Amino acid sequence: MITENEKRLFIESAIKAMAAYTMPYLTQVSGVIDEHVGEFRGTGFFCELAGREAIVTADHVRRKAMESGKFQGLAFSRGSATVPTIVAGEIQSFDENSYDLAIYYPSSRFPLGHEKRFWPGDRIDRDPRSILRDYLFVQGFPQRYSWFTTLGGNAIVSETLAYGAMVRYSEADVPPEEREQFDRELPSYEFLPREVLRPHQFALNFWVEPDHFLGPESSTKMADDWSEVFEEAEEEQSVAPGQKVRGAFGLSGSPVWRLGTSGMSSRQWTPECSQLVGVITNWNSEAKILIATSASKLLEVSAT
């Protein structure tokens, strides 16, 4: 039986391992001001969908950039010391039913930097309930630590936030036959009201500590205060229900993984066991949660 201390040590080591392992799949989404200058807008990731190379982000990242009237288009970073690539072609929007997903399929092979990769399609989880008994991991680019981009010269240099947490349960997530044990182990657990989420969404607790920041070399960044990750909302930025004027801006579009530890010991686990399970689309400050659209919906819309 694993002790609480052993569990904590494993999670700490797993987050560090996942941060390094998943970095090649991340991209920064920037608004193109002109052919030389861009501005960071959010996070995205490279993955394979239905056998095609794709770049995924939250649709509101794309929509708000275009509605601002400030940008000519979008660009995606493709590696350190590598000039971002300006999007050529249509970014498909899947905002129906509040999925809040945007997918870009390059017309030709996307010119990735040598350290970047597309997440394998067979490691995107099709079971939305698989997250209920696993530890979740998020990595993205907080806006406060992401700089303006010179598209024609210097590449973006930013720090990521690597973060792990369990899913935030609603009462419906706990089977009746397990409720007694759940209440015994977590007697003061605060269930998430069902009306906070839609059927295709899940939530994870989100409370940032200073040592969660990683620099470009995966070295720890000690922030002066945990709240540094929370950005002041821009004047034109609408505030969603449940949000305050400060939020985790920049993390929208970040991928969510589950570690895949079920049925194995901590010594057997490697980052290759992880599965992509969702895309961050919102932050609810009152409940202190990040909200994600399930990867099962990403697979669904990509098949249409």
N, C-alpha and C positions, 0 to 999 in steps of 0.2 A: 504494500500500500504506500503510495507516494505521499510524503509529508507536505505540509503547506509551504515550508521553506524550500524544499526541493522543487515544488511546483513554481514558486516565485523565481527561483534561479533559472529554471528551464525557460520560462516566459521571457525573462530578460535576455537570455542568450538567443532565443528564437527571434525576437524582435530585431536584434542586431544582424542576425544572419539573413532575415527577410529583407531588411533595408538594403543590404548589399546585393542580394539576389534579384530583387524586383526593380532596382534602379534602371537597368537597361530597357525596361518596358515603358518608362515614363516619358512624357513630353510636356513642354510648356506651350500653352496657347496664347498667342500674342495678336493684338490688333495692329494691322499695318497702317501706319500714318502716311508714309510715302515709301519709295523703294529703298530707303536707307534706314528708316527709323520705325520701330514698333513699340508697343506697350503691353506688358504682361496682363492677361485677363483671367487665366485659370489653368487647370491641370487637365491633361488627357493621357491616353496610353495607346500603345501599339498592340494590336492583337489580330488573330486570324478569325474571320467569321464566315462560315459556310464555304471554307476553302479559299477565301479572298483576303488579301492584306487590307487592314482597315485601321483607322485612327478614330478613337472614341472619346467624347467629352460630354458634359452636360449641355443640353440644348440651350439653357438660359445663358450660358457663357457666350455661345454664338449669337443668340438673339439680342442680348443687351449690347454687345459690341457693335452690331450692325445698326441697332436702333439709336445709338448715341450720335450717329452722323459724323463721328470723329475718324472712323477707319474706312479704308478702301477694301479691306478684306481681312483674312486671318493668315497666320503663319504658325508652323509647328517647329519647335526645336528638335534637333536630330542628333545631339551629342555634344560633348564638351569641345570647346574651341572649333565648333563647326557652325557655319552660317545657317540660321533657320530657313526652312523652305516655305515660300508663299503658296497658299492653296491655289491650285489651278483646277477649276471645276466646281461642281455642286457639293455642298455638305448636306446630307439628308437629315431632315428633322423628324423626330418621332416624339412629339409633345402631346399627342392624343392620350387621353386617360392619365395625364400628368406623368407619363413615363420620363419626360425630360431627358431624352437621349439624342445625341447627334453623332452621325457616323460619316466619315469621309473615306471613300474608296478611291485611292490614287488610280489614274488611268494607266499609268505605267509603274514600274517598280519604284517605290519610294526610296530616295537616296539616304538611307540611314548612315549615321556615323558608325565606325567600326565596333563600338561597344554597345550599340543599340540592337534590340531584337523585337520580334513580334511574338506576343504570348500565344502559345499553341491553342488551337481551337478545341482540342480534345481535353483540355484542362480548364474549360469553362463549365462550372457546375450547373447542371440542369434541374437539380432538386432544391427548391427554395427553402426547404426545411432542414437541409444539412447543416445550416449555420447554428442551429439551436443547441448543439452539443459540441461546439468547437470554439476555439479562440480565433478572433478576427484581427486582421492587420490592414492598416491603411497607410499609404505613403503619397504625399502630394506636396505642392508648392504654396505655402502661405504667402499671401500678397505682400505682407510686410517685409518679407525676405527675398522678394523677387524684383529685379531691377528692370529699368527701361532697356530696350534692345536696339542695338545698331545692326540692322539686318544685313547690311553690306560689308560689315567689318567684324567688330567684336561680337562673339556669341554671348548668349545669356549666361550669367554666373549667378546662381541662386542656391539657397539651402532648402532642403526638404524637411518635412515633418514626418517622422516615422512613428506610428502610434498603434498600440494594440489594446483591445478591449473585448469583453463578451458582448453578445447581442443583448439588447435591452428587451426583456420579456414583457408581453401582455399576459393576462391571466389565461387567455385561450391557448397560449403556447405550451402550457404545462398540462400534460394529460392527466385526467382525473386519478388514474392509478398511481401517479407519481407525486400528486399534490401534497400528501402528508409528509413524505420525505423532503420535498422542496421546502415546505414551511418549517420543518425541523432544522434544516441546514441553513436556511436564510430567513429567519423569523421576521426580520424588519424590511424585507425586500419591497421596494416601491414599484408596483407594476405600472407599465405605461398604459394610459387609457387608449382603448381601441380606436377612438375617433381621431387620434393624432396621426395615424398612418393609414394609407390606402392598401388594398390587398397585395399590390405588387412591391410594396416597400418594406424595409426593415430598418431598425435603428440600432446604434451602438453608443454606449456611454462615451462622452467626450469631455475630458477635463485635462487640459494641457499642463505639463510640468516643464520647468526650464530645460531639463536635460534631454528632452525629446527632439531637439533640433540637430540635424546632421548637416555638416558642410559638404562641399563638392567632393572632398576626399573621404567622406563618411566619418569624419572626426566629429566629436560631440561639440555642439554649440551651446554654451551656457548663456541663456537669455537672462536679463536682469529681473524679469518678472514674467510669470506664466502668461499673463494677459497680453504680452506683446504680440502673440499670434492673432489677436482679435483686432481687426481693422475697423476704423471709422467708416460708415457707409458713405459712398459718394452721393452728392445731391440728387443725381438722376437715377440712383439705384433704388428701385422699389424694395420695400421691406415686406417680406412674406409674413403671413400669420404666425405668431409665436416668436418672431424675431424682434430684437431690439435694434438700435442703430449701430451696434457693434456686432460683428460676426466673423466667422472663420472664412473670410473671402479668400479666394485663390485655391481652396481645397475642392471646390466644385469640379466635378469631372474626375476626381481621383478614384483609382480602382480600389476595391476591397477584396481581400483574400481571406480564406480560412486556412489555418495551418495544416489541417488534414492529419491530426494526431490520433484520431479514433482507432482503437484496436491495436495500438503499438506503444512501446515504451519510449520514453524520452531519448534513450540512447539510439533507438532505431530511426527516429525522425530526422529528416533532412528537408531543406526548402523545396526540393523536388516533389514533396508530398502535397504541397499547397495547391489550392484550387481558386480560380477567380470566381467570386460570388456576387459582386455588385459594383455599382457606380455611385459615388457620392453626389447628391443633388440638392441637399438642403442642410441647414443647421437650425436647431430649435434651442434658443438660449434658455428659455424657461425650464425645459426638461433636461438641459445639458446633454443633448444627443446630436449626433450626425445622422442624417436620413439618407438612405441609399435605395436605388432601384435595383431589384434583383437581376442577376445575370441571366436568369431564365427568360426575362423579357427582352434582354439584348439579343439572345439567340432567336427569340420569336420574331422580332422585327427584322432581323437580318435575313430571315428565311422568306420574307414576303417580296 
